[in-house]
Amino acid sequence: MVRTNPMQFIQQVRAEVTKIVWPSRRETGITTVMVFIMATIFAIFFSIIDISARSGLEAIINLAS
């Protein structure tokens, strides 16, 4: 395994950091809004599934008793 000295490591890290393409403020805002929208849609979807499953199970239990 090749070992690099700390100075070379820092230089390599700086070189890699300059290659990063950071999102703009607008892109970050749009992505954040999309995450909240998707989370809301999934919450509504799973709530409907939960209510349906609960109603179905209650109907089955009421028929059995």
Residue pairs with C-beta under 8 A, 6 or more apart in sequence:
4 12
23 31
